[in-house]
Amino acid sequence: MALRLLYLIALRVFGWIALLFRSQAAKDVEILVLRHQLSVLRRQVATPRPSWADRAILSALARLIPRRRRHQMFVTPRTLLRWHAHLMKRRWTYPRRTPGRPPTRPTLRALVLRMAGENPTWGYRRIAGEIARLGRKVSPATVWAILKKAGIDPAPRRGDPTWAQFLKTQASGILAADFFHVETITLTRLYCFAVVEHASRRVHVPGVTANPTGEWVAQQARNLLLDLEDRANDFRFLIRDRDHKYTATFDEVFKAEGIRVLLTAPQAPRMNAIMERWIGSVRRELLDRTLIMNARHLRKVLAEYEDHFNEYRPHRALNQANPLRALPDPVNADIKVTRRDRLGGLLHEYAQVA
């Protein structure tokens, strides 16, 4: 301890002697800096926290103190440089704003998606124009970004109607045709030609044959048009597959009546789903439960099933009505019904007793 005390006393004495060789101006500046530091430290209990005025004074007077004496200040040169950089930042930095364009309002985004969903043929520029017409200006690029982010193609060609949408909107003018075969008890294969009206679900079975030649198929087309009579003018499209049984003459019969023939894609039965569903029904309800003797027998049972399907069988697509008869008015009295058997009891029809 004594040695340490002697060391500190000697250090101070030599420091005082060194002051004799310094100029009066340097001493005065150092005194001013030390006094200001002391005033700052007295206001602080913990780490000194100088104000901006303190920083300005210390920064200005520090340049007048010799470099070897600056280490006695409670601030380092790095601190002084940081203060200066902060002042320059405040001087030249403009008010901060969120980078990039402002976010799109959720209501505007919902409107863009709604217009794209309700109008499949509209592109992003058309949607931007419609929104501008409503008094809300929006950039086409913004509409493009909204549609792209939602997984919707912004180009107008995204709106090509699907096959299901086409069938639904054009149902009142569509006929669907197809062939199906039946094996007799003698293993003879018979071919049946059937047509269904999409809107009413009414079925026509024009003919049955063991040899479906092109001439025979064309004649079935003429028989169908005769059966439709004046209603033939109500149809615009005929859907069929690419079976080789259909010939150019077959198509010409319908084209002469202004009916356009639409071909389904190869091996795509869902494109003619209504017709395929009827074939499935006639197989489950009739053909899989009956042994067919010959073509005459098949024509008879198919005619019976056609009458049952068109005048009695309920259809979900028609709200449980049938193609040729509407549903009766509901009654509140007790239900008393009678049963009618068709095709030897394979089909049952129920009617209310009068």
Backbone hydrogen bonds in HBPLUS format (Angstrom, degrees):
<---DONOR---> <-ACCEPTOR-->    atom                        ^
c    i                          cat <-CA-CA->   ^        H-A-AA   ^      H-
h    n   atom  resd res      DA  || num        DHA   H-A  angle D-A-AA Bond
n    s   type  num  typ     dist DA aas  dist angle  dist       angle   num
A0005-LEU N   A0001-MET O   2.88 MM   4  6.16 155.3  1.95 149.4 156.1     1
A0006-LEU N   A0002-ALA O   2.91 MM   4  6.19 161.3  1.95 151.9 156.7     2
A0007-TYR N   A0003-LEU O   2.87 MM   4  6.10 151.1  1.96 144.7 153.2     3
A0008-LEU N   A0004-ARG O   2.98 MM   4  6.28 157.6  2.04 150.7 155.4     4
A0009-ILE N   A0005-LEU O   2.96 MM   4  6.21 157.2  2.01 150.7 157.2     5
A0010-ALA N   A0006-LEU O   2.93 MM   4  6.09 161.3  1.97 147.2 152.6     6
A0011-LEU N   A0007-TYR O   2.95 MM   4  6.11 153.9  2.02 143.8 151.6     7
A0012-ARG N   A0008-LEU O   3.01 MM   4  6.23 154.1  2.08 144.7 150.6     8
A0013-VAL N   A0009-ILE O   2.95 MM   4  6.20 161.4  1.99 150.5 155.9     9
A0014-PHE N   A0010-ALA O   2.98 MM   4  6.16 173.5  1.99 155.4 156.9    10
A0015-GLY N   A0011-LEU O   3.04 MM   4  6.15 141.7  2.19 134.4 145.4    11
A0016-TRP N   A0012-ARG O   2.89 MM   4  6.23 149.0  1.98 149.9 157.7    12
A0016-TRP N   A0013-VAL O   3.08 MM   3  5.13 117.6  2.49  95.5 110.5    13
A0017-ILE N   A0013-VAL O   2.92 MM   4  6.25 160.6  1.96 155.2 160.7    14
A0018-ALA N   A0014-PHE O   3.02 MM   4  6.19 148.1  2.12 138.9 147.0    15
A0019-LEU N   A0016-TRP O   3.03 MM   3  5.16 132.2  2.27  97.7 110.9    16
A0020-LEU N   A0017-ILE O   3.12 MM   3  5.54 146.5  2.23 107.1 116.0    17
A0021-PHE N   A0018-ALA O   3.23 MM   3  5.69 150.7  2.32 109.6 116.8    18
A0022-ARG N   A0019-LEU O   3.21 MM   3  5.31 167.0  2.23 107.5 111.4    19
A0027-LYS N   A0023-SER O   3.22 MM   4  6.50 155.1  2.28 144.2 150.9    20
A0028-ASP N   A0024-GLN O   2.94 MM   4  6.16 158.5  1.98 150.1 155.8    21
A0029-VAL N   A0025-ALA O   3.00 MM   4  6.24 159.4  2.05 148.9 154.1    22
A0030-GLU N   A0026-ALA O   3.04 MM   4  6.20 165.2  2.06 146.9 151.0    23
A0031-ILE N   A0027-LYS O   2.92 MM   4  6.12 154.6  1.98 147.3 154.6    24
A0032-LEU N   A0028-ASP O   3.02 MM   4  6.30 159.4  2.07 147.1 152.1    25
A0033-VAL N   A0029-VAL O   2.99 MM   4  6.30 159.6  2.03 153.6 159.0    26
A0034-LEU N   A0030-GLU O   2.84 MM   4  6.04 166.5  1.86 153.1 157.1    27
A0035-ARG N   A0031-ILE O   2.83 MM   4  5.97 158.3  1.88 151.1 157.4    28
A0036-HIS N   A0032-LEU O   2.99 MM   4  6.18 156.4  2.05 142.3 148.9    29
A0037-GLN N   A0033-VAL O   2.87 MM   4  6.14 155.2  1.93 149.3 156.8    30
A0038-LEU N   A0034-LEU O   2.88 MM   4  6.08 155.1  1.94 145.4 152.3    31
A0039-SER N   A0035-ARG O   2.95 MM   4  6.25 156.4  2.01 148.7 154.5    32
A0040-VAL N   A0036-HIS O   3.02 MM   4  6.25 149.2  2.12 143.6 151.9    33
A0041-LEU N   A0037-GLN O   2.87 MM   4  6.15 164.9  1.90 154.5 158.3    34
A0042-ARG N   A0038-LEU O   2.96 MM   4  6.13 149.5  2.05 147.7 155.5    35
A0043-ARG N   A0040-VAL O   3.06 MM   3  5.37 136.1  2.26 103.1 115.1    36
A0044-GLN N   A0041-LEU O   3.07 MM   3  5.09 150.3  2.16  99.9 109.2    37
A0055-ARG N   A0051-SER O   2.99 MM   4  6.28 157.8  2.04 150.0 156.2    38
A0056-ALA N   A0052-TRP O   3.00 MM   4  6.19 151.3  2.08 138.8 146.4    39
A0057-ILE N   A0053-ALA O   3.01 MM   4  6.30 161.6  2.04 152.7 156.5    40
A0058-LEU N   A0054-ASP O   2.97 MM   4  6.10 175.3  1.97 157.1 158.7    41
A0059-SER N   A0055-ARG O   2.88 MM   4  5.89 155.4  1.94 144.0 151.5    42
A0060-ALA N   A0056-ALA O   3.00 MM   4  6.14 149.1  2.10 141.5 149.4    43
A0061-LEU N   A0057-ILE O   2.94 MM   4  6.13 167.9  1.96 160.3 162.9    44
A0062-ALA N   A0058-LEU O   2.96 MM   4  5.73 141.4  2.11 140.7 149.6    45
A0064-LEU N   A0061-LEU O   3.01 MM   3  5.42 148.8  2.11 110.4 119.5    46
A0065-ILE N   A0062-ALA O   3.35 MM   3  5.39 155.3  2.42 100.2 107.1    47
A0069-ARG N   A0066-PRO O   2.94 MM   3  5.42 154.6  2.00 113.9 122.3    48
A0070-ARG N   A0067-ARG O   3.31 MM   3  5.41 159.6  2.36 104.4 110.3    49
A0072-GLN N   A0069-ARG O   3.31 MM   3  6.03 168.9  2.33 117.2 120.5    50
A0073-MET N   A0070-ARG O   3.18 MM   3  5.72 165.1  2.20 114.3 118.8    51
A0079-THR N   A0076-THR O   2.94 MM   3  5.13 121.4  2.30 100.5 115.4    52
A0080-LEU N   A0076-THR O   3.10 MM   4  6.53 154.4  2.16 152.0 159.1    53
A0081-LEU N   A0077-PRO O   2.94 MM   4  6.24 158.3  1.98 151.2 156.8    54
A0082-ARG N   A0078-ARG O   2.91 MM   4  6.15 151.3  1.99 143.4 151.7    55
A0083-TRP N   A0079-THR O   2.92 MM   4  6.21 155.1  1.98 149.8 156.2    56
A0084-HIS N   A0080-LEU O   3.02 MM   4  6.29 157.9  2.07 146.4 152.3    57
A0085-ALA N   A0081-LEU O   2.91 MM   4  6.18 157.1  1.97 149.2 155.5    58
A0086-HIS N   A0082-ARG O   2.94 MM   4  6.15 152.0  2.01 146.4 154.0    59
A0087-LEU N   A0083-TRP O   3.00 MM   4  6.33 154.6  2.07 148.5 154.8    60
A0088-MET N   A0084-HIS O   2.98 MM   4  6.28 159.4  2.03 150.1 155.6    61
A0089-LYS N   A0085-ALA O   2.88 MM   4  6.09 150.9  1.97 144.6 152.9    62
A0090-ARG N   A0086-HIS O   2.99 MM   4  6.27 159.3  2.04 149.5 154.1    63
A0091-ARG N   A0087-LEU O   2.97 MM   4  6.13 140.1  2.13 140.3 151.9    64
A0092-TRP N   A0088-MET O   3.05 MM   4  6.20 155.0  2.11 150.4 154.4    65
A0093-THR N   A0089-LYS O   2.89 MM   4  5.51 137.4  2.07 146.2 153.5    66
A0108-LEU N   A0105-ARG O   3.12 MM   3  5.33 120.3  2.49 101.6 115.7    67
A0109-ARG N   A0105-ARG O   3.05 MM   4  6.38 160.6  2.09 155.8 161.6    68
A0110-ALA N   A0106-PRO O   2.91 MM   4  6.11 158.4  1.96 147.4 153.1    69
A0111-LEU N   A0107-THR O   3.01 MM   4  6.21 148.8  2.11 139.9 148.3    70
A0112-VAL N   A0108-LEU O   3.01 MM   4  6.29 156.2  2.06 150.2 155.7    71
A0113-LEU N   A0109-ARG O   3.09 MM   4  6.37 166.3  2.11 153.1 156.0    72
A0114-ARG N   A0110-ALA O   2.93 MM   4  6.05 146.5  2.04 141.1 151.0    73
A0115-MET N   A0111-LEU O   2.97 MM   4  6.18 164.2  2.00 151.6 154.7    74
A0116-ALA N   A0112-VAL O   3.00 MM   4  6.23 156.7  2.06 147.6 154.4    75
A0117-GLY N   A0113-LEU O   2.97 MM   4  6.08 149.1  2.07 140.4 148.2    76
A0118-GLU N   A0114-ARG O   2.92 MM   4  6.09 156.3  1.98 152.9 159.0    77
A0119-ASN N   A0115-MET O   2.99 MM   4  5.82 133.3  2.22 139.3 149.3    78
A0122-TRP N   A0119-ASN O   3.11 MM   3  5.71 168.9  2.13 123.3 126.8    79
A0127-ILE N   A0123-GLY O   3.08 MM   4  6.36 158.0  2.13 151.4 157.6    80
A0124-TYR N   A0154-PRO O   3.20 MM  30  5.35 138.0  2.39 150.7 153.2    81
A0128-ALA N   A0124-TYR O   3.02 MM   4  6.19 154.5  2.09 139.7 146.5    82
A0129-GLY N   A0125-ARG O   2.97 MM   4  6.21 151.2  2.05 143.0 150.7    83
A0130-GLU N   A0126-ARG O   2.93 MM   4  6.22 153.6  2.00 148.1 155.2    84
A0131-ILE N   A0127-ILE O   3.00 MM   4  6.26 156.1  2.06 150.1 156.1    85
A0132-ALA N   A0128-ALA O   2.98 MM   4  6.19 151.8  2.06 142.2 150.2    86
A0133-ARG N   A0129-GLY O   2.94 MM   4  6.19 145.3  2.07 143.0 152.5    87
A0134-LEU N   A0131-ILE O   3.04 MM   3  5.08 137.2  2.23  96.4 108.8    88
A0136-ARG N   A0131-ILE O   3.21 MM   5  5.67 162.1  2.25 147.4 143.9    89
A0135-GLY N   A0132-ALA O   2.97 MM   3  5.15 160.9  2.01 108.1 113.0    90
A0142-THR N   A0139-SER O   2.96 MM   3  5.18 125.8  2.26 102.1 116.0    91
A0143-VAL N   A0139-SER O   3.18 MM   4  6.64 155.7  2.24 151.6 157.9    92
A0144-TRP N   A0140-PRO O   2.85 MM   4  6.10 156.8  1.91 148.0 154.9    93
A0145-ALA N   A0141-ALA O   2.93 MM   4  6.15 155.2  1.99 143.8 150.0    94
A0146-ILE N   A0142-THR O   2.99 MM   4  6.24 155.2  2.05 148.4 154.8    95
A0147-LEU N   A0143-VAL O   3.04 MM   4  6.26 166.7  2.06 154.6 157.2    96
A0148-LYS N   A0144-TRP O   2.93 MM   4  6.05 158.6  1.97 148.3 155.0    97
A0149-LYS N   A0145-ALA O   2.95 MM   4  6.02 159.8  1.99 146.0 151.2    98
A0150-ALA N   A0146-ILE O   3.12 MM   4  6.28 142.3  2.27 139.7 149.4    99
A0152-ILE N   A0147-LEU O   2.83 MM   5  5.03 162.2  1.87 160.5 154.4   100
A0151-GLY N   A0148-LYS O   3.09 MM   3  5.18 159.3  2.14 104.5 110.3   101
A0158-ARG N   A0155-ALA O   3.15 MM   3  5.95 168.2  2.17 123.0 126.3   102
A0159-GLY N   A0156-PRO O   3.12 MM   3  6.02 172.2  2.13 126.1 128.3   103
A0160-ASP N   A0157-ARG O   3.45 MM   3  5.94 159.1  2.50 118.2 115.6   104
A0166-PHE N   A0162-THR O   2.94 MM   4  6.23 156.5  1.99 150.7 157.5   105
A0167-LEU N   A0163-TRP O   2.95 MM   4  6.20 162.7  1.98 151.2 155.2   106
A0168-LYS N   A0164-ALA O   3.01 MM   4  6.19 152.1  2.09 143.8 151.5   107
A0169-THR N   A0165-GLN O   2.99 MM   4  6.14 166.0  2.01 152.2 155.3   108
A0170-GLN N   A0166-PHE O   2.99 MM   4  5.96 149.2  2.08 148.2 156.3   109
A0173-GLY N   A0170-GLN O   2.95 MM   3  5.67 157.3  2.01 122.2 129.2   110
A0174-ILE N   A0171-ALA O   3.32 MM   3  5.31 162.3  2.36 118.0 113.8   111
A0236-ARG N   A0173-GLY O   2.76 MM  63  5.04 160.7  1.80 126.9 132.0   112
A0237-PHE N   A0173-GLY O   2.95 MM  64  6.24 159.4  2.00 168.4 170.5   113
A0198-HIS N   A0174-ILE O   3.19 MM  24  5.69 169.2  2.20 150.4 153.4   114
A0175-LEU N   A0237-PHE O   2.88 MM  62  6.17 152.0  1.96 142.7 151.8   115
A0239-ILE N   A0175-LEU O   2.76 MM  64  6.21 159.8  1.80 152.6 157.8   116
A0176-ALA N   A0196-VAL O   3.00 MM  20  5.34 154.3  2.07 151.4 159.1   117
A0196-VAL N   A0176-ALA O   2.88 MM  20  5.34 153.6  1.95 148.9 157.6   118
A0177-ALA N   A0239-ILE O   2.89 MM  62  6.19 168.8  1.91 178.2 176.2   119
A0178-ASP N   A0194-ALA O   3.08 MM  16  5.77 150.3  2.17 160.6 164.7   120
A0194-ALA N   A0178-ASP O   3.11 MM  16  5.77 171.4  2.12 170.5 173.3   121
A0180-PHE N   A0192-CYS O   3.10 MM  12  5.45 150.1  2.19 144.8 153.4   122
A0192-CYS N   A0180-PHE O   2.81 MM  12  5.45 164.3  1.84 166.2 171.7   123
A0182-VAL N   A0190-LEU O   2.84 MM   8  5.24 149.4  1.93 146.6 156.0   124
A0190-LEU N   A0182-VAL O   2.86 MM   8  5.24 169.9  1.87 155.7 159.1   125
A0184-THR N   A0188-THR O   2.97 MM   4  5.29 163.1  2.00 145.3 150.5   126
A0187-LEU N   A0184-THR O   2.99 MM   3  5.09 155.9  2.05 112.1 113.5   127
A0185-ILE N   A0292-ILE O   2.97 MM 107  6.13 143.8  2.10 170.0 172.8   128
A0191-TYR N   A0209-THR O   2.70 MM  18  5.39 173.2  1.70 161.7 162.1   129
A0209-THR N   A0191-TYR O   2.97 MM  18  5.39 160.2  2.01 151.7 158.2   130
A0193-PHE N   A0207-GLY O   3.21 MM  14  5.87 171.4  2.22 165.8 166.2   131
A0195-VAL N   A0204-HIS O   2.79 MM   9  5.12 157.9  1.84 154.3 159.9   132
A0204-HIS N   A0195-VAL O   2.70 MM   9  5.12 159.3  1.74 163.5 167.0   133
A0197-GLU N   A0202-ARG O   2.85 MM   5  5.30 158.0  1.90 153.0 160.5   134
A0201-ARG N   A0197-GLU O   2.74 MM   4  5.07 134.6  1.94 146.2 156.5   135
A0213-THR N   A0211-ASN O   2.88 MM   2  5.88 122.7  2.22 116.4  99.8   136
A0217-VAL N   A0213-THR O   2.97 MM   4  6.25 161.6  2.00 153.7 158.6   137
A0218-ALA N   A0214-GLY O   3.01 MM   4  6.20 158.9  2.06 146.3 151.9   138
A0219-GLN N   A0215-GLU O   3.03 MM   4  6.24 148.3  2.13 141.4 150.0   139
A0220-GLN N   A0216-TRP O   3.03 MM   4  6.38 144.3  2.16 145.0 154.5   140
A0220-GLN N   A0217-VAL O   3.14 MM   3  5.09 121.8  2.49  93.1 107.5   141
A0221-ALA N   A0217-VAL O   3.17 MM   4  6.54 144.3  2.31 143.9 153.1   142
A0222-ARG N   A0218-ALA O   3.15 MM   4  6.56 151.0  2.24 143.9 151.2   143
A0223-ASN N   A0219-GLN O   2.90 MM   4  6.20 155.9  1.96 147.7 154.6   144
A0224-LEU N   A0220-GLN O   2.94 MM   4  6.12 148.0  2.04 140.2 148.6   145
A0225-LEU N   A0221-ALA O   3.14 MM   4  6.43 158.1  2.19 146.5 151.2   146
A0226-LEU N   A0222-ARG O   3.00 MM   4  6.29 150.5  2.09 147.5 155.9   147
A0227-ASP N   A0223-ASN O   2.94 MM   4  6.17 147.2  2.05 142.1 151.2   148
A0228-LEU N   A0224-LEU O   2.91 MM   4  6.23 147.2  2.02 148.0 157.3   149
A0229-GLU N   A0225-LEU O   3.05 MM   4  6.17 137.4  2.24 137.4 147.9   150
A0231-ARG N   A0228-LEU O   3.05 MM   3  5.34 143.5  2.18 140.5 133.3   151
A0232-ALA N   A0229-GLU O   3.25 MM   3  5.95 168.4  2.26 118.4 121.7   152
A0233-ASN N   A0230-ASP O   3.46 MM   3  6.31 161.2  2.49 119.1 121.1   153
A0234-ASP N   A0231-ARG O   2.96 MM   3  5.37 158.6  2.00 112.3 119.4   154
A0235-PHE N   A0232-ALA O   3.36 MM   3  5.81 168.3  2.37 112.1 115.6   155
A0260-ARG N   A0236-ARG O   2.74 MM  24  5.96 164.8  1.76 144.8 140.3   156
A0238-LEU N   A0260-ARG O   2.80 MM  22  6.11 143.2  1.93 154.6 155.8   157
A0262-LEU N   A0238-LEU O   2.71 MM  24  5.89 170.7  1.72 158.6 161.3   158
A0240-ARG N   A0262-LEU O   3.07 MM  22  6.43 158.1  2.11 168.7 173.4   159
A0264-THR N   A0240-ARG O   3.04 MM  24  6.28 146.2  2.16 148.6 156.4   160
A0246-TYR N   A0243-ASP O   3.23 MM   3  6.05 157.1  2.29 119.2 123.2   161
A0250-PHE N   A0247-THR O   3.12 MM   3  5.22 120.6  2.49  96.0 110.0   162
A0251-ASP N   A0247-THR O   3.29 MM   4  6.75 156.6  2.35 148.5 153.3   163
A0252-GLU N   A0248-ALA O   2.94 MM   4  6.18 153.3  2.02 147.8 155.7   164
A0253-VAL N   A0249-THR O   3.11 MM   4  6.37 142.2  2.26 146.1 154.1   165
A0255-LYS N   A0251-ASP O   2.95 MM   4  6.22 159.4  1.99 152.1 158.9   166
A0256-ALA N   A0252-GLU O   2.95 MM   4  5.96 147.3  2.06 142.2 148.8   167
A0257-GLU N   A0254-PHE O   2.98 MM   3  5.25 140.7  2.14 103.4 114.8   168
A0259-ILE N   A0254-PHE O   2.96 MM   5  5.13 160.6  1.99 144.2 139.8   169
A0258-GLY N   A0255-LYS O   2.99 MM   3  4.93 162.7  2.02 106.4 109.8   170
A0271-MET N   A0268-ALA O   3.13 MM   3  5.89 161.6  2.17 120.5 125.6   171
A0272-ASN N   A0269-PRO O   2.99 MM   3  5.49 160.3  2.03 113.5 119.9   172
A0276-GLU N   A0272-ASN O   3.04 MM   4  6.28 163.4  2.07 154.2 159.5   173
A0277-ARG N   A0273-ALA O   2.77 MM   4  5.92 148.0  1.87 148.3 157.2   174
A0278-TRP N   A0274-ILE O   3.12 MM   4  6.37 151.4  2.20 141.3 148.0   175
A0279-ILE N   A0275-MET O   3.08 MM   4  6.41 159.3  2.12 150.3 155.8   176
A0280-GLY N   A0276-GLU O   2.99 MM   4  6.25 153.4  2.06 143.3 150.5   177
A0281-SER N   A0277-ARG O   2.96 MM   4  6.25 148.1  2.06 143.4 152.1   178
A0281-SER N   A0278-TRP O   3.06 MM   3  4.96 114.9  2.50  91.3 107.3   179
A0282-VAL N   A0278-TRP O   2.91 MM   4  6.22 164.6  1.93 159.3 162.0   180
A0283-ARG N   A0279-ILE O   3.08 MM   4  6.22 147.2  2.19 142.9 151.5   181
A0284-ARG N   A0280-GLY O   3.02 MM   4  6.20 167.4  2.04 148.9 152.2   182
A0285-GLU N   A0281-SER O   2.88 MM   4  5.88 169.5  1.89 156.9 160.3   183
A0286-LEU N   A0282-VAL O   3.08 MM   4  5.43 135.7  2.28 123.9 133.0   184
A0287-LEU N   A0282-VAL O   3.03 MM   5  6.39 160.6  2.07 152.7 155.3   185
A0288-ASP N   A0283-ARG O   2.78 MM   5  5.39 157.9  1.83 150.1 150.0   186
A0289-ARG N   A0286-LEU O   3.01 MM   3  5.41 152.9  2.09 111.2 119.8   187
A0290-THR N   A0287-LEU O   3.43 MM   3  5.18 172.2  2.43 102.0 103.2   188
A0298-LEU N   A0294-ASN O   3.02 MM   4  6.31 156.9  2.08 149.4 156.2   189
A0299-ARG N   A0295-ALA O   2.90 MM   4  6.15 158.3  1.95 152.4 157.6   190
A0300-LYS N   A0296-ARG O   3.14 MM   4  6.37 155.6  2.20 146.2 152.4   191
A0301-VAL N   A0297-HIS O   3.07 MM   4  6.39 165.9  2.09 155.5 157.8   192
A0302-LEU N   A0298-LEU O   2.94 MM   4  5.99 158.7  1.99 149.9 156.3   193
A0303-ALA N   A0299-ARG O   2.95 MM   4  6.03 151.5  2.04 142.2 149.7   194
A0304-GLU N   A0300-LYS O   3.07 MM   4  6.31 151.5  2.15 144.0 151.6   195
A0305-TYR N   A0301-VAL O   2.91 MM   4  6.14 155.9  1.97 143.9 150.7   196
A0306-GLU N   A0302-LEU O   2.77 MM   4  5.91 152.6  1.85 144.9 153.1   197
A0307-ASP N   A0303-ALA O   3.09 MM   4  6.26 157.4  2.14 141.8 146.8   198
A0308-HIS N   A0304-GLU O   3.01 MM   4  6.28 156.2  2.07 144.1 151.1   199
A0309-PHE N   A0305-TYR O   2.77 MM   4  5.93 160.4  1.81 153.5 158.6   200
A0310-ASN N   A0306-GLU O   3.00 MM   4  6.09 159.1  2.05 148.4 153.3   201
A0311-GLU N   A0307-ASP O   3.04 MM   4  5.91 153.9  2.11 145.4 151.6   202
A0312-TYR N   A0308-HIS O   3.00 MM   4  5.29 142.4  2.14 136.0 141.3   203
A0313-ARG N   A0308-HIS O   3.01 MM   5  6.22 166.3  2.03 156.4 160.1   204
A0324-LEU N   A0310-ASN O   3.05 MM  14  5.90 148.3  2.16 175.0 165.6   205
A0315-HIS N   A0321-ALA O   2.86 MM   6  5.71 138.8  2.03 147.9 156.4   206
A0318-LEU N   A0315-HIS O   3.08 MM   3  5.29 143.6  2.22 102.5 113.1   207
A0320-GLN N   A0315-HIS O   2.72 MM   5  4.60 140.2  1.87 140.5 143.0   208
A0319-ASN N   A0316-ARG O   3.11 MM   3  5.11 153.6  2.18 115.9 113.3   209
A0321-ALA N   A0318-LEU O   3.22 MM   3  5.29 157.4  2.28 102.9 109.7   210
A0322-ASN N   A0325-ARG O   3.37 MM   3  5.51 162.1  2.41 172.0 169.0   211
A0353-VAL N   A0336-LYS O   2.63 MM  17  5.53 170.3  1.64 150.9 153.9   212
A0338-THR N   A0351-ALA O   2.70 MM  13  5.38 152.0  1.78 156.0 165.9   213
A0351-ALA N   A0338-THR O   2.93 MM  13  5.38 154.4  2.00 152.4 160.5   214
A0340-ARG N   A0349-GLU O   2.64 MM   9  5.01 155.6  1.70 154.3 162.1   215
A0349-GLU N   A0340-ARG O   2.84 MM   9  5.01 155.9  1.90 147.0 154.6   216
A0342-ARG N   A0347-LEU O   2.87 MM   5  5.04 158.0  1.92 151.8 152.7   217
A0345-GLY N   A0342-ARG O   3.19 MM   3  5.33 135.9  2.40  99.7 111.5   218
A0347-LEU N   A0342-ARG O   3.12 MM   5  5.04 172.3  2.12 151.0 148.8   219
A0346-LEU N   A0343-LEU O   3.35 MM   3  5.55 164.4  2.38 106.6 111.1   220
